[in-house]
Amino acid sequence: MKRILCLYLILTSWIWASDQIPAAPQSQPILIKGGILHTVSHGVMDGYDLLFEKGKITRIDKNIPTTNEMEIISASGKHLYPGLIAGISALGLVEISAVRATIDYDEVGDMTPEVRANVSYNPDSESIPVTRSNGVLFVNVVPRGGLIPGQSSLMMMDGWTWEDATLHHPTAMHINWPDMSIDLNPKAKVKVSEQEAQRRQRVKDLDDLLDQVRRYEMSQKGTSKDAAHDLRMEALIPYVNGEKPFFIHAWESRQIEAAVRWSKKQQLKIVIVGGGDAGELTGLLKESQIPVIIEGTLRLPRRRNSNYSESYSLPARLYEAGVDFCISTDGSGFAAAQVRDLPNHAAMAAAFGLPLEVALRSITLSAAEILGVGDRIGSLDVGKEASLFISSEDILEITSIVEQAFIHGTKTDMSDRHKNLYKKYQEKYKQLENIKD
Amino acid sequence: MKKSILLLIISKVLLGQTEPLTDLMHVNPRVFVLKNAVVHVEPGQTLPSATVAIRDGLIVAVGSSIDIPGDAAIVDMKGDHIYAGFIDAWADVEPKDLKPSPRSHWIDLVHPEWVASDSYTPDDKTVKERKKLGFTHIHAGLNKGIFRGQTSLIDLDESASITTSTVSQSLDFYTRERGEDGYPGALLGTIAVMRQTLLDADWYEKSQSIYARHPDKNEQPKEDLALATLAMARSKAIPFLFRTAHETAAQRAIDISHEFDLNLWLLGSGYEYRRLTDIAQAKPFIILPLNFPGKPDVTQPQRADQYITEQLKHWDMAPDNARKLVNSGVDIAFTSNGLQDLKQFRKNLSLAIERGLSETAALAALTTTPSKHFGLVKTHGKIKAGYQANFVVVRGSYFDDSNPVQSVWIRGVKHDIDINFNDEFAGEWKFSLDKMQGELTIKSSPYHTAGKIKLDTTTISLNHLKLDGKQISWSAELPKTETPQMIRFQGNWDNGMLSGVAVFADGQEHEWTASSRTADDAETEAPKATTSKLKLSFPEGAFGFEQLPQQPASLFINDATLWTSGPQGIIQNCDMLIEKGKIKKIGKNLTSSRGAQVIEADGKYVTPGLIDSHSHTAGASINEGSQSITSEVRIQDVLDPDDISIYRELAGGLTTIQVLHGSANTIGGQNSVIKLRWGSNAQDLIMKRAPQGLKFALGENVKQSNWGDKNVTRYPQTRMGVEQVLRDAFTRARDYKSNLDNYAKKSKWRKTLTPPRRDLELDPLVEVLEGTRRVHVHSYRQDEILMMLRVAENFGFTVTNMEHVLEGYKVADQMARHGAGAATFSDWWAYKFEVYDAIPYNAVLMQNAGVLVSFKSDSDELARRMNLEAAKGIKYGGMTEIEALNTVTINPARQLKIDKWVGSLEVGKDADFVIWSHHPLSTQAKCEQTWVDGKLYFSLGQNAELLAQDKQIRSDIIQKILKTKDEDRPGASPDPGNHKYQQPYRDDQAWEGGVR
């Protein structure tokens, strides 16, 4: 029964849809009646109504009185969630990862702090409707490659232009922490002691860079009016000052440890991204109050002798140790088309020890907090963005179907390339049947 | 200089000289009597004080009272031990001046005609080092290629006399360097080349002999020296020696030797103990290196993490390998090959002996065993009358590595060894100079020499310390001299004492002496090594089983929710009785048989073991991508039973997988359907009942679209060309088959015409045409799918499965009509251009059109959660729950035609099943137990134990490593980055690992 209903919903939305059309700003209040509200911030509220106006949630209550100007949507027995948030992705910066012309996430140079992701975010990417079809309504898009690939931007999964779609920019300056491992092959071309020296140098290079940024800032404040400008230095200033966070990509324990110690010494705000070995360093992370963006739980264990479930249970380990974290898909070009699997990553964490409500929080409010927008999105609360969706069942189950999403209060076109092709070829087989008849 | 000229001439005379003299006749009588020595006649037989008489290179008499020839030079050898000359059973030789000729094989890596002794040039340094170890002969082999050529036994005398030029044919599982062009390009192809070449040799011989008789009726076969040499080797039963890098390679060599009935030798790896039973059963003669790994760098915990457990274990277990092989009845010979420093040979041999290898066995491995296998049983390896006078003379037992080899004798000629006395100097000495008394300490290793003198409380280190033969010298500033000054010391070792002069600044000489105090110093007594206490696991490393899972005679699952994937559908509160690995009964309220192992499964869900119809797990080599058609290669040849992914997939409820060749070329290779029997060897993984299959590929990968701008010349570069490659291949196969048939039919032809060549590439294509080999086609776009169906229809066969088939939904009606199944990704798309139209509704659309559909992984990661892939069939298009689970159980079983045995829970089928904590399509379902053939291969509890056990083992070994001194375990530490378990994450998208 449920399935028929949702199929109906999908079909009706197709009738007008060809390519997906970005929605107009919310013009009338929308009341969603009687759903199971997964507020994230204060538990599950069954049978409540939710009202939003001009893009903001204005009321959550039982039996909110209706008015004529309201659009009323019944969600009885359905689940209501705040839009899911992917903390790291190349979505919109790449269309087809094997086709070079469609790749826009890796600028030339080891250090390109000046580049910002949102300007090359393609709002017409086919991946965007596909992604929001599964409830992922916000994606932090991130440049890749080199030591400092640039600045990331938090994007809404709807909008005519990249400017429309930008919710928050910049979210962070990204650093790919240098490799801290040592090649212990006795035939290695570089001796271990030399490798250790190189490793020290790589961290020193970062120190030197920060030093240079600070000197640059001083020089700009100086009396000389004709001080030359450097876009790279300019871009780094607010991060070096600790006003904005560095997102440091670090997987191996030595990288994570080095990054944390470096940030303390330099008094920086940082977030660890990747964090494969973060479970080994929970004490340090908690004490330093450094959150972790886990790049996917659905990945292989890092070492041959690691437990098969190592990546599944990493979120639970961090949770139990009191480390702040969120769960994302990974930032590779390949994964850009698979961001819709985000709830499955959280669900696997729940199967391996993370409480279900924490699993949900890890792809909503926790992500919002780490991305610096915890006051705007991530939960169903009065005053927050009306970016939410109605699901046929628990979104942490694969079989759930997202029936309708709203972004900033606007009703999102729920069709996508996949549904359209599905419909097109259903038509083919219908025609064939007719011929048979 | 003089001496070496003299010896050179002697050996020439001795060999029977054919060339004229250049000056006058030299005569150097070679009649000796060696008296009063401890003579090791052969392993296990020692004469405590005996005499050996030799004449002109041969032993004439041995015994305690023999007639002394009047013309003999008598040498008193009291205190010396005499052994038969040792054979270093392997030495690598670089091919020299060997160029391809018109008679060479078409593959540059196949040159069995090469002879090692032709390329051998003695290198003074290594010859000297080998003689110092007691070696008088080496077994030399070339080090290039796959068929590397003939090995030779060569003497270590100055002229490098050849004892035997052809001892064996040596082979290597060689693969080209990355980026190097040419066939074969991977291990898959290497093994195919071995098999095809051995077949070709037989064919070549037959063709040549028929042609010789009927030159009027046949075209002359092309002359091929490689094939001729191999045919000769086969007819003379020359041994085939395979060089192995690990125990799995040994097993591959064994498989080939069985197929071609070869006399199998192995150049061993040191890892044989891991699959001892399998290897011992094949009874190969193994040439064993003693290159035990040095200490892993575990000084920092994070560095220790870089080593996998099996590397740590091997450090401790490697010295036991020789003993284990000998005790299993395997013939071994030792080689110094592979040692970073030849000096480690005796040290490691002593370690093997401390670990329980008997001295008799060790001596046999240096003398009689190699001589037996090398065909020298009557001339080499013993000290008996009539044997060649090849000796090793040691001051004391050879097996105490502190006793130096004094000389070796080769063909009755003595070669003195320059003895380095460094070891004699090393230790602590009581030192006295004038009235000063103190302690002198000298440390000496091959790499470093240092010393110090302690006088009362002052310690002075020695400057310019130099050890030269029996002489020692240094300089030091001693505190008690009147004026501070450097004193030069010089002295000699003599019978355990040091003495010499100290030259003061004023030129005056003072005497100094030092006597050893090692004897009364208990501290220096090193603890004796004992055999490793570690237990072997299968496979070696974390999560291996110390004991393979046992099959309970009877097993009873009580009160589960059974998802049968069979006609019975889903049954609540259901029992299942299993006997001898087969499902015996399914139903409610069954009674358990007596003594059955009972599993209480109330609240649990039981499904059939999941099946992945497209995997590359356990493939040590995936793509032989060097040619467009490589149907001769077989995944079964390269299975790696130790791939940790097997275990990880069991932990996700997977029990059977189809391991496929990759998609780098139009016709890839032969598949292997395996059950995930973790711990078994490669052969036992294979599900032998499963029909054979062959992998095809279409589209971007085979036309190299994403390989970069350098790869634009191989045919095909378009989908048009792909079709023609297929048509050409099947046309050739058809012609080939009719040739074979005609030849077989006509007995007259068989007598007078050269036979058609058996072609391993075309054989499987013939099987496809005949319908006995199943066809799996990597494909994406609708046009190529349809093209493949039409080609198959034209040639009269059916495509079993389209793989990936992400646009299958566009031509599902055609697939259904043809009868092709579909093994598809659930929701992957957009990773390359040909999958831009991929949609997750693909499975449902195909299924609704009547196509048999399975979800598959093509990824070691995805394969661990195939139940969740199945759930996507419900999400995208609304399959029923039963239909959804079927996509990973009975459907793939039917596609692989193994549904008679697996894929559903039905009476009579294999007991392959999974116990889940939740509804199996829920994200909260955890696989709690996985059973294969009625044996428990995974359970959460067992996993926790294995994990804890691994932690314990690692911790124990690390403790032991930290307690071990560097000098007690010299040698190169293992390379943590390079072990056979390390495999790239694999999927169609990951270009690093090639095309899948």
Contacts between the chains, C-beta under 8 A, distances in Angstrom:
chain1	res1	chain2	res2	distance
A	3	B	878	5.3
A	7	B	878	6.8
A	95	B	830	7.0
A	96	B	830	5.5
A	96	B	831	7.0
A	96	B	832	6.1
A	96	B	833	5.6
A	96	B	836	6.1
A	97	B	830	7.5
A	97	B	831	5.3
A	97	B	832	7.3
A	97	B	989	7.0
A	98	B	700	7.7
A	98	B	706	4.8
A	98	B	831	6.1
A	98	B	832	3.6
A	98	B	833	6.7
A	98	B	989	7.4
A	98	B	991	7.9
A	99	B	832	7.1
A	99	B	833	5.5
A	126	B	830	7.2
A	126	B	836	7.7
A	127	B	830	6.5
A	181	B	306	6.8
A	182	B	303	6.5
A	182	B	306	7.7
A	183	B	977	6.3
A	184	B	296	7.8
A	184	B	297	5.4
A	184	B	303	6.6
A	184	B	306	5.9
A	184	B	307	7.9
A	184	B	973	7.0
A	184	B	975	6.9
A	184	B	976	5.1
A	184	B	977	7.3
A	185	B	975	3.9
A	185	B	976	7.4
A	185	B	977	5.4
A	185	B	978	6.5
A	186	B	294	7.8
A	186	B	340	8.0
A	186	B	972	4.3
A	186	B	973	5.5
A	186	B	975	6.4
A	187	B	972	7.9
A	187	B	975	7.0
A	192	B	297	7.7
A	253	B	302	6.0
A	253	B	305	7.9
A	254	B	302	5.4
A	298	B	861	6.8
A	298	B	865	7.3
A	299	B	861	6.1
A	300	B	648	7.5
A	300	B	860	6.4
A	300	B	861	5.0
A	300	B	985	6.1
A	301	B	648	7.2
A	303	B	305	6.8
A	303	B	308	7.2
A	304	B	308	4.6
A	304	B	309	7.6
A	304	B	541	6.4
A	304	B	542	6.3
A	304	B	644	5.1
A	304	B	981	5.4
A	304	B	982	7.6
A	305	B	308	6.0
A	305	B	309	5.1
A	305	B	541	6.9
A	305	B	542	3.5
A	305	B	543	7.6
A	305	B	950	5.5
A	305	B	954	7.5
A	307	B	943	7.3
A	307	B	947	5.5
A	308	B	647	6.9
A	308	B	648	4.4
A	308	B	651	4.3
A	308	B	652	7.9
A	308	B	864	7.1
A	308	B	943	7.1
A	309	B	651	7.4
A	334	B	831	5.3
A	334	B	989	5.0
A	336	B	830	7.7
A	337	B	828	7.8
A	337	B	829	5.7
A	337	B	830	3.8
A	337	B	831	6.7
A	338	B	827	7.6
A	338	B	828	7.3
A	340	B	827	7.7
A	341	B	827	7.6
A	344	B	868	6.9
A	344	B	923	6.5
A	347	B	923	3.5
A	347	B	924	7.3
A	348	B	865	7.6
A	348	B	923	6.5
A	350	B	923	7.2
A	350	B	924	6.5
A	351	B	923	6.1
A	351	B	924	4.9
A	351	B	925	7.1
A	351	B	926	5.5
A	352	B	926	7.5
A	396	B	923	5.9
A	397	B	871	7.8
A	397	B	922	6.2
A	397	B	923	5.8
A	398	B	868	5.8
A	398	B	871	4.1
A	398	B	872	6.0
A	398	B	874	7.7
A	398	B	875	5.7
A	398	B	921	7.5
A	398	B	923	6.0
A	399	B	871	5.6
A	399	B	874	4.7
A	399	B	875	5.2
A	399	B	921	6.9
A	400	B	875	7.3
A	401	B	875	6.4
A	417	B	839	7.5
A	418	B	829	7.7
A	418	B	839	4.1
A	418	B	840	6.0
A	418	B	841	6.5
A	418	B	876	7.9
A	419	B	841	7.7
A	421	B	809	7.7
A	421	B	837	6.2
A	421	B	839	4.9
A	421	B	841	7.6
A	422	B	809	7.8
A	422	B	839	5.8
A	422	B	841	4.0
A	422	B	845	7.0
A	422	B	877	7.1
A	425	B	809	5.2
A	425	B	810	6.1
A	425	B	845	5.7
A	426	B	845	7.2
A	428	B	810	7.6
A	429	B	812	7.3
A	429	B	813	6.9
A	429	B	845	7.2
A	429	B	848	6.9
A	429	B	849	6.0
A	432	B	813	5.7
